[in-house]
Amino acid sequence: MIKGFLLKCIVFVATGIIPLQAQQQNQQEQFITVIGDSLMGKMIAGESIREVYGHVVLTQGRVVITCDKAVQYLSSNNADLEGNVIAKQDTLTILTPKAKYFGNEKRSRSVSGVTLNDTKVILTADSGDYFFREDRAFFQGDVKMYDTATTLTSDQMTYFKSQNRMVAVKHVKIIDSTNTIEADSLEHFRSTRITFANKNVKITNTGNNTVIYGDHLEDYVQRSYTLININPLLVQIDSSKTKDTTISINSDNKPKPDSSSVRIDTLIIRSNVMEAYRDTVNRFEATDSVRIWRGPFASVNDYTIYFRKQERIVTKKMGQHRPQPILWNENTQMTGDSVAIHLHNNRIRLLDVIGTGFLLSQNEIYKKRYDQISGEKIFISFDSTGITSTEVKGSVLSIYFMYEKDSANGLTKSSSQNAMILFKDRKVSTVSMYSFPKSDYYPEKLVEHKELSFTLPGYVIFTNRPTKKDLIKK
């Protein structure tokens, strides 16, 4: 019986020691200690204060702060620190000329300029707080973050050290080797190099002079992928030298003959969703309500892929019951299930219309006269002056208005299996029909004032051609 009683007492005493030790350790963690070369104590407003000078060291758990002078407030467990303040916890170092340390919160605050270095990033700001328990920094005023891959600036930033995560707001800008992202607010994960940005987002790629705007962006650097899915707008400016005597001007305000000048082309794309893949293919995708403008060229479609390196743009409809892509180039309108545009030096050189293709061109003088051609496939070639040839394959139907020295001269309505149309000076010069050709000529007296009664099946003039003003007005 006695042995059993003693055993219970030993167990009770032993188990009581652990909470007591933990309590003592918590007290050591809770209260700050300050030592230095000299110390002076005093009472101010009923609070005991210690002033410590020379080689000052403040300690609280793993937090060690050195400075030239400290004023310790014993009852509130705070301290004012001055002169070469250096705060450390493990791999973290904070430098500031002046700081206040709050022992109960385990927090330091500086309003006279602060630098944080945790061997992974360097953070600087006009003022900042660091919460040592949470490994969290809150910096304000001209905030700058540097690491080996990026530079981030903002008016305000929260840095979660253990998570390798930053949340920045107001005038945010993050720069890496390929892009510059600006936004009202931004969240950045250093380890995975993933960035989320919101409101007034602008991502600039200086390599291809492309700027994308929007209100929500997700950037995945390791995947070379960017998503913009709220109000996206792409603007790409290409400038190249060319011969242009009407633009280059002498000092006497007269055109300079045979001089090199800069031609600027702007590509604008707006859609509901944009995705950029910066891989070996280097492609850009626009989805849903896509509108494109580039000078004389424009398009409305469901889906556009822009292969930058290949200089190729592909538009297509997304389903059987979806409308076909519509394209305009100068006075020509094109539709088809899929349209591929091949560029050279940012100029259209080839255009492939696949699947129920329809092409119509308005005469520059006779506005009610539209040349029309339809077929299963249409291939159009261009040079610097405009269309040079059109090849049509499969179930060809065509209507071409005839002219004699710019005077209207009736029209020809034809059908065949295949056709080739050649152009000269941007006008039809030769029409060749192949495989079961059939052609009817209508003299001018049967055509005049009845032009719009001569149309092919599927003839529609679309009035929703995008303009530069419409696309950038937001």
C-alpha positions as CSV (number, residue, x, y, z in Angstrom):
1,M,0.0,0.0,0.0
2,I,2.8,2.4,0.9
3,K,4.7,1.6,-2.2
4,G,1.7,2.3,-4.4
5,F,1.1,5.6,-2.6
6,L,4.7,6.7,-3.1
7,L,4.6,5.7,-6.8
8,K,1.5,7.9,-7.4
9,C,3.2,10.8,-5.6
10,I,6.3,10.4,-7.8
11,V,4.2,10.4,-10.9
12,F,2.3,13.5,-9.8
13,V,5.5,15.4,-9.0
14,A,7.2,14.4,-12.2
15,T,4.3,15.4,-14.4
16,G,4.1,18.7,-12.6
17,I,7.7,19.6,-13.4
18,I,7.1,19.8,-17.1
19,P,4.4,22.5,-17.0
20,L,6.6,24.5,-14.6
21,Q,9.6,24.3,-16.9
22,A,7.5,25.3,-19.9
23,Q,6.0,28.2,-17.9
24,Q,9.5,29.4,-17.0
25,Q,10.6,29.1,-20.7
26,N,7.5,31.1,-21.8
27,Q,8.3,33.8,-19.3
28,Q,11.8,34.0,-20.8
29,E,10.3,34.3,-24.3
30,Q,7.7,36.9,-23.1
31,F,10.0,39.4,-21.4
32,I,12.8,41.3,-23.1
33,T,16.2,41.7,-21.5
34,V,18.5,44.7,-22.3
35,I,22.2,45.0,-21.5
36,G,24.9,47.5,-22.4
37,D,28.0,49.3,-21.2
38,S,26.1,51.6,-18.9
39,L,22.6,51.7,-17.4
40,M,20.5,54.4,-15.7
41,G,17.1,53.8,-14.1
42,K,14.3,56.3,-13.6
43,M,10.5,56.6,-13.1
44,I,8.4,58.4,-15.7
45,A,4.6,58.7,-15.2
46,G,4.7,55.9,-12.7
47,E,6.5,53.5,-15.0
48,S,10.0,52.1,-14.3
49,I,12.4,52.9,-17.2
50,R,15.9,51.8,-17.9
51,E,18.2,53.8,-20.3
52,V,21.0,51.6,-21.6
53,Y,24.1,53.0,-23.5
54,G,26.9,51.5,-25.5
55,H,27.0,48.0,-27.2
56,V,23.3,47.5,-26.3
57,V,21.9,44.0,-26.8
58,L,18.2,43.3,-26.5
59,T,17.2,39.7,-26.3
60,Q,13.8,37.9,-26.5
61,G,14.0,34.2,-27.3
62,R,15.6,33.9,-30.7
63,V,15.4,37.6,-31.4
64,V,18.6,39.5,-30.8
65,I,18.8,43.3,-31.5
66,T,21.9,45.4,-31.2
67,C,22.1,49.2,-31.2
68,D,23.8,52.2,-29.6
69,K,21.1,53.2,-27.2
70,A,17.9,51.7,-25.8
71,V,15.2,52.9,-23.5
72,Q,13.4,49.9,-21.9
73,Y,9.9,50.3,-20.4
74,L,9.7,47.5,-17.9
75,S,5.9,47.3,-17.2
76,S,4.8,47.6,-20.9
77,N,7.7,45.3,-22.0
78,N,8.7,47.7,-24.9
79,A,11.9,49.4,-25.9
80,D,12.9,52.4,-28.0
81,L,16.1,51.7,-30.0
82,E,18.5,54.2,-31.6
83,G,21.6,54.2,-33.6
84,N,22.7,51.3,-35.9
85,V,19.8,49.1,-35.0
86,I,20.3,45.5,-36.2
87,A,17.7,42.9,-35.4
88,K,18.3,39.2,-36.1
89,Q,16.3,36.0,-35.9
90,D,17.9,32.9,-37.4
91,T,18.7,33.9,-41.0
92,L,16.7,37.2,-40.9
93,T,18.4,40.6,-40.5
94,I,16.7,43.9,-40.2
95,L,18.7,47.2,-40.4
96,T,17.3,50.6,-39.5
97,P,18.6,53.8,-37.8
98,K,15.8,53.8,-35.3
99,A,13.1,51.4,-34.1
100,K,10.6,50.6,-31.4
101,Y,10.3,47.0,-30.1
102,F,7.1,45.7,-28.7
103,G,7.9,42.7,-26.5
104,N,4.4,41.4,-25.9
105,E,3.7,41.3,-29.6
106,K,7.3,40.4,-30.5
107,R,7.2,43.1,-33.1
108,S,9.6,45.8,-34.3
109,R,8.6,49.0,-36.0
110,S,10.7,51.6,-37.8
111,V,9.6,54.8,-39.5
112,S,13.1,56.1,-40.5
113,G,13.9,53.7,-43.3
114,V,14.3,50.0,-43.0
115,T,16.1,47.1,-44.8
116,L,15.2,43.4,-44.5
117,N,17.6,40.7,-45.6
118,D,16.7,37.0,-45.1
119,T,19.4,35.6,-47.6
120,K,16.5,35.0,-50.1
121,V,15.2,38.5,-50.6
122,I,16.2,42.1,-49.8
123,L,13.3,44.4,-48.8
124,T,13.6,48.2,-48.3
125,A,11.0,50.8,-47.4
126,D,10.4,54.1,-45.7
127,S,8.8,52.4,-42.8
128,G,8.0,48.8,-41.7
129,D,6.9,46.4,-39.0
130,Y,8.2,42.9,-38.5
131,F,6.3,40.3,-36.6
132,F,8.9,37.8,-35.4
133,R,6.4,35.1,-34.1
134,E,4.7,35.0,-37.6
135,D,7.8,35.7,-39.7
136,R,5.8,38.4,-41.4
137,A,6.8,41.9,-42.6
138,F,4.5,44.8,-43.3
139,F,6.4,47.6,-45.2
140,Q,5.1,50.9,-46.4
141,G,6.3,53.8,-48.6
142,D,8.6,53.3,-51.6
143,V,8.8,49.5,-51.0
144,K,11.3,47.6,-53.0
145,M,12.0,43.9,-53.1
146,Y,15.0,42.3,-54.8
147,D,16.0,38.7,-55.4
148,T,18.0,36.9,-58.0
149,A,15.0,36.7,-60.5
150,T,12.7,39.6,-59.9
151,T,12.4,43.2,-58.7
152,L,9.1,44.2,-57.1
153,T,8.1,47.8,-56.1
154,S,4.9,49.1,-54.5
155,D,3.6,51.6,-52.0
156,Q,2.7,48.8,-49.5
157,M,3.8,45.2,-49.1
158,T,3.3,42.2,-46.8
159,Y,6.0,39.6,-46.9
160,F,5.3,36.1,-45.5
161,K,8.8,34.8,-45.0
162,S,8.1,31.2,-44.3
163,Q,5.7,31.0,-47.2
164,N,8.0,32.9,-49.6
165,R,5.0,35.0,-50.5
166,M,4.4,38.7,-51.1
167,V,1.2,40.7,-51.2
168,A,1.7,44.2,-52.7
169,V,-0.8,47.0,-53.2
170,K,-0.8,50.5,-54.9
171,H,1.4,51.3,-57.8
172,V,2.7,47.7,-58.0
173,K,5.4,46.8,-60.5
174,I,7.3,43.5,-60.8
175,I,10.1,43.0,-63.3
176,D,11.7,39.8,-64.4
177,S,13.9,38.8,-67.4
178,T,10.9,38.6,-69.8
179,N,8.0,40.7,-68.5
180,T,7.1,43.8,-66.5
181,I,3.8,43.5,-64.7
182,E,2.0,46.5,-63.2
183,A,-1.3,46.5,-61.2
184,D,-3.2,47.9,-58.3
185,S,-2.6,44.8,-56.3
186,L,-0.4,41.7,-56.7
187,E,0.4,38.4,-55.0
188,H,3.7,36.8,-55.8
189,F,5.0,33.4,-54.8
190,R,8.8,33.3,-55.0
191,S,9.4,29.6,-54.9
192,T,7.1,28.7,-57.7
193,R,7.4,32.1,-59.4
194,I,3.6,32.4,-59.7
195,T,2.0,35.9,-59.8
196,F,-1.6,37.0,-59.5
197,A,-2.5,40.6,-60.3
198,N,-5.7,42.5,-60.1
199,K,-7.2,45.8,-61.3
200,N,-5.5,48.0,-63.9
201,V,-3.1,45.2,-64.9
202,K,-0.5,45.9,-67.5
203,I,2.0,43.3,-68.7
204,T,4.8,44.4,-71.0
205,N,7.1,42.2,-73.0
206,T,9.9,44.3,-74.4
207,G,11.2,41.5,-76.6
208,N,8.2,41.7,-78.9
209,N,6.8,45.2,-78.1
210,T,3.6,43.7,-76.7
211,V,1.5,45.1,-73.9
212,I,-1.5,43.3,-72.5
213,Y,-4.0,45.1,-70.3
214,G,-6.7,43.6,-68.1
215,D,-8.2,43.4,-64.6
216,H,-7.0,40.0,-63.6
217,L,-3.8,38.3,-64.5
218,E,-2.2,35.0,-63.6
219,D,1.5,34.5,-64.6
220,Y,3.3,31.1,-64.3
221,V,6.9,31.8,-65.2
222,Q,8.1,28.2,-64.8
223,R,5.3,27.1,-67.2
224,S,6.0,30.0,-69.5
225,Y,2.2,30.7,-69.4
226,T,0.1,33.8,-68.7
227,L,-3.7,34.1,-68.4
228,I,-5.7,37.3,-68.5
229,N,-9.4,36.6,-68.1
230,I,-11.1,40.0,-67.2
231,N,-11.2,42.7,-69.8
232,P,-8.1,41.7,-71.7
233,L,-6.6,43.9,-74.4
234,L,-3.5,43.3,-76.4
235,V,-1.5,46.0,-78.2
236,Q,1.6,45.1,-80.2
237,I,3.5,47.9,-81.9
238,D,5.9,47.1,-84.7
239,S,8.2,49.7,-86.1
240,S,10.5,49.2,-89.0
241,K,12.4,51.3,-91.5
242,T,11.1,51.8,-95.0
243,K,11.3,54.2,-97.9
244,D,8.7,56.9,-97.5
245,T,9.2,60.3,-99.0
246,T,5.9,61.6,-97.6
247,I,6.8,61.2,-94.0
248,S,10.5,62.1,-93.7
249,I,10.9,65.9,-93.6
250,N,13.8,68.2,-94.2
251,S,14.6,71.2,-91.9
252,D,13.0,73.4,-94.5
253,N,9.7,71.6,-94.0
254,K,9.8,69.8,-97.4
255,P,9.8,66.1,-98.1
256,K,13.2,64.5,-98.2
257,P,13.5,62.2,-101.2
258,D,14.7,58.6,-101.0
259,S,15.2,58.7,-97.2
260,S,14.6,56.0,-94.6
261,S,11.8,56.7,-92.2
262,V,10.0,54.7,-89.6
263,R,6.7,52.9,-90.4
264,I,4.6,52.0,-87.3
265,D,2.1,49.2,-87.4
266,T,-0.2,48.5,-84.4
267,L,-2.0,45.2,-83.7
268,I,-4.9,45.4,-81.3
269,I,-6.8,42.4,-80.0
270,R,-9.7,42.4,-77.5
271,S,-11.5,39.2,-76.2
272,N,-12.9,37.8,-73.1
273,V,-9.9,35.5,-72.4
274,M,-6.3,35.8,-73.4
275,E,-3.5,33.2,-72.9
276,A,0.2,33.5,-73.8
277,Y,2.5,30.6,-74.1
278,R,6.1,31.7,-74.1
279,D,7.5,28.2,-75.0
280,T,9.3,27.1,-78.2
281,V,6.1,27.7,-80.2
282,N,5.6,31.1,-78.6
283,R,1.9,31.4,-79.3
284,F,-0.9,33.7,-78.1
285,E,-4.6,32.6,-77.9
286,A,-7.7,34.8,-77.7
287,T,-11.0,33.2,-76.9
288,D,-14.6,34.3,-76.9
289,S,-15.8,37.5,-78.6
290,V,-12.5,38.1,-80.3
291,R,-12.0,41.4,-82.1
292,I,-8.9,42.3,-84.1
293,W,-7.7,45.5,-85.7
294,R,-4.6,46.3,-87.6
295,G,-4.9,49.2,-90.0
296,P,-6.7,47.9,-93.1
297,F,-7.2,44.4,-91.5
298,A,-9.8,43.5,-89.0
299,S,-11.6,40.4,-87.7
300,V,-14.4,39.2,-85.5
301,N,-14.3,35.5,-84.4
302,D,-14.6,33.0,-81.6
303,Y,-11.0,31.9,-81.3
304,T,-7.7,33.2,-82.5
305,I,-4.2,31.7,-82.3
306,Y,-1.2,33.9,-83.0
307,F,2.0,32.1,-83.6
308,R,4.6,34.8,-83.2
309,K,7.7,33.0,-84.4
310,Q,5.9,31.6,-87.4
311,E,4.2,34.9,-88.2
312,R,0.9,33.1,-88.6
313,I,-2.6,33.9,-87.3
314,V,-5.4,31.3,-87.3
315,T,-9.0,32.0,-86.5
316,K,-11.7,29.4,-86.3
317,K,-15.3,28.8,-85.1
318,M,-15.6,26.8,-81.9
319,G,-18.6,24.7,-82.8
320,Q,-20.8,23.5,-85.6
321,H,-23.5,26.0,-84.7
322,R,-21.2,28.9,-84.0
323,P,-20.8,31.7,-86.5
324,Q,-17.9,31.7,-88.9
325,P,-14.9,34.0,-88.4
326,I,-15.3,37.3,-90.3
327,L,-12.2,39.0,-91.7
328,W,-11.8,42.3,-93.5
329,N,-8.8,43.5,-95.5
330,E,-9.3,47.0,-97.0
331,N,-12.5,46.7,-99.1
332,T,-12.6,42.9,-99.0
333,Q,-14.7,40.7,-96.6
334,M,-14.0,37.0,-96.0
335,T,-15.7,34.3,-94.1
336,G,-14.9,30.6,-93.6
337,D,-14.9,27.9,-90.9
338,S,-11.1,28.4,-90.4
339,V,-8.9,31.2,-91.7
340,A,-5.1,31.1,-91.6
341,I,-3.2,34.3,-92.2
342,H,0.5,34.0,-93.1
343,L,2.6,37.1,-92.5
344,H,6.1,38.2,-93.6
345,N,7.7,41.2,-91.8
346,N,4.2,41.8,-90.3
347,R,2.6,42.1,-93.7
348,I,-0.1,39.7,-95.0
349,R,1.4,37.4,-97.7
350,L,-1.0,34.4,-97.9
351,L,-4.5,33.9,-96.6
352,D,-6.1,30.4,-96.5
353,V,-9.9,30.1,-96.0
354,I,-11.0,26.6,-95.3
355,G,-14.6,25.3,-95.1
356,T,-17.5,27.1,-96.8
357,G,-15.4,30.1,-97.8
358,F,-17.0,33.3,-99.1
359,L,-15.2,36.4,-100.3
360,L,-16.7,39.6,-101.5
361,S,-15.0,42.9,-102.5
362,Q,-16.6,46.3,-102.9
363,N,-15.7,48.4,-105.9
364,E,-14.1,51.7,-104.9
365,I,-16.1,53.8,-107.3
366,Y,-19.4,51.8,-107.7
367,K,-20.2,51.2,-104.1
368,K,-23.2,48.9,-104.7
369,R,-21.1,46.4,-106.8
370,Y,-19.6,43.5,-104.9
371,D,-17.4,40.9,-106.6
372,Q,-18.2,37.6,-104.9
373,I,-16.7,34.1,-104.9
374,S,-17.5,31.1,-102.8
375,G,-16.0,27.6,-102.5
376,E,-14.8,24.9,-100.2
377,K,-11.3,26.4,-100.0
378,I,-9.9,29.8,-100.9
379,F,-6.2,30.7,-101.1
380,I,-5.3,34.4,-101.5
381,S,-1.9,35.8,-102.2
382,F,-0.7,39.4,-101.5
383,D,2.2,41.6,-102.3
384,S,3.0,45.1,-101.2
385,T,0.3,46.6,-103.4
386,G,-2.5,44.2,-102.4
387,I,-4.1,41.0,-103.7
388,T,-2.3,39.4,-106.6
389,S,-4.2,36.1,-107.0
390,T,-7.1,34.1,-105.6
391,E,-7.3,30.3,-106.0
392,V,-10.7,28.6,-105.2
393,K,-11.2,24.9,-104.9
394,G,-14.4,22.9,-104.7
395,S,-17.9,24.0,-105.8
396,V,-16.9,27.4,-107.0
397,L,-19.5,30.1,-107.6
398,S,-18.6,33.6,-108.6
399,I,-20.0,37.0,-109.7
400,Y,-17.6,39.6,-111.1
401,F,-18.6,43.0,-112.4
402,M,-17.0,44.1,-115.6
403,Y,-15.5,47.5,-116.5
404,E,-14.3,49.2,-119.6
405,K,-11.8,51.9,-118.7
406,D,-13.5,52.3,-115.3
407,S,-16.9,52.4,-116.8
408,A,-19.4,49.7,-115.7
409,N,-19.9,47.0,-118.3
410,G,-22.2,44.4,-116.9
411,L,-21.2,41.3,-114.9
412,T,-20.2,37.6,-115.3
413,K,-21.8,34.9,-113.2
414,S,-19.8,31.6,-113.3
415,S,-19.5,28.2,-111.7
416,S,-16.9,25.4,-111.8
417,Q,-15.1,23.0,-109.7
418,N,-11.9,25.1,-109.4
419,A,-11.0,28.7,-110.3
420,M,-8.0,31.0,-110.5
421,I,-8.4,34.8,-110.4
422,L,-5.5,37.1,-111.2
423,F,-5.3,40.8,-110.2
424,K,-3.5,43.8,-111.6
425,D,-3.4,47.2,-110.0
426,R,-5.8,45.8,-107.3
427,K,-8.4,44.9,-110.0
428,V,-9.4,41.6,-111.6
429,S,-7.4,41.0,-114.8
430,T,-8.1,37.3,-115.5
431,V,-10.6,34.8,-114.4
432,S,-9.9,31.1,-115.3
433,M,-12.5,28.4,-114.5
434,Y,-11.6,24.7,-114.4
435,S,-13.6,21.4,-114.4
436,F,-17.1,21.8,-115.7
437,P,-17.0,25.6,-116.1
438,K,-20.2,27.5,-116.8
439,S,-20.4,31.2,-117.3
440,D,-23.2,33.7,-118.1
441,Y,-22.7,37.4,-119.1
442,Y,-25.3,40.1,-118.1
443,P,-25.0,43.3,-120.0
444,E,-25.0,46.6,-118.3
445,K,-28.6,47.5,-119.1
446,L,-29.7,44.5,-117.1
447,V,-27.4,45.3,-114.2
448,E,-27.6,49.0,-113.7
449,H,-29.6,50.0,-110.5
450,K,-30.2,46.2,-109.9
451,E,-26.7,45.4,-108.6
452,L,-27.8,44.1,-105.3
453,S,-30.1,41.6,-106.9
454,F,-27.0,39.7,-108.2
455,T,-25.8,37.8,-105.2
456,L,-24.5,34.3,-104.3
457,P,-26.0,32.0,-101.6
458,G,-24.6,33.1,-98.3
459,Y,-24.2,36.7,-99.3
460,V,-24.1,39.0,-96.2
461,I,-22.5,42.3,-95.7
462,F,-21.4,42.4,-92.0
463,T,-21.5,45.8,-90.3
464,N,-19.6,44.9,-87.1
465,R,-16.1,45.6,-88.4
466,P,-13.9,46.5,-85.4
467,T,-12.2,49.9,-85.3
468,K,-9.2,51.1,-83.3
469,K,-11.4,53.5,-81.4
470,D,-13.9,50.9,-80.4
471,L,-11.2,48.5,-79.1
472,I,-9.3,50.9,-77.0
473,K,-12.1,53.1,-75.7
474,K,-12.2,51.3,-72.4
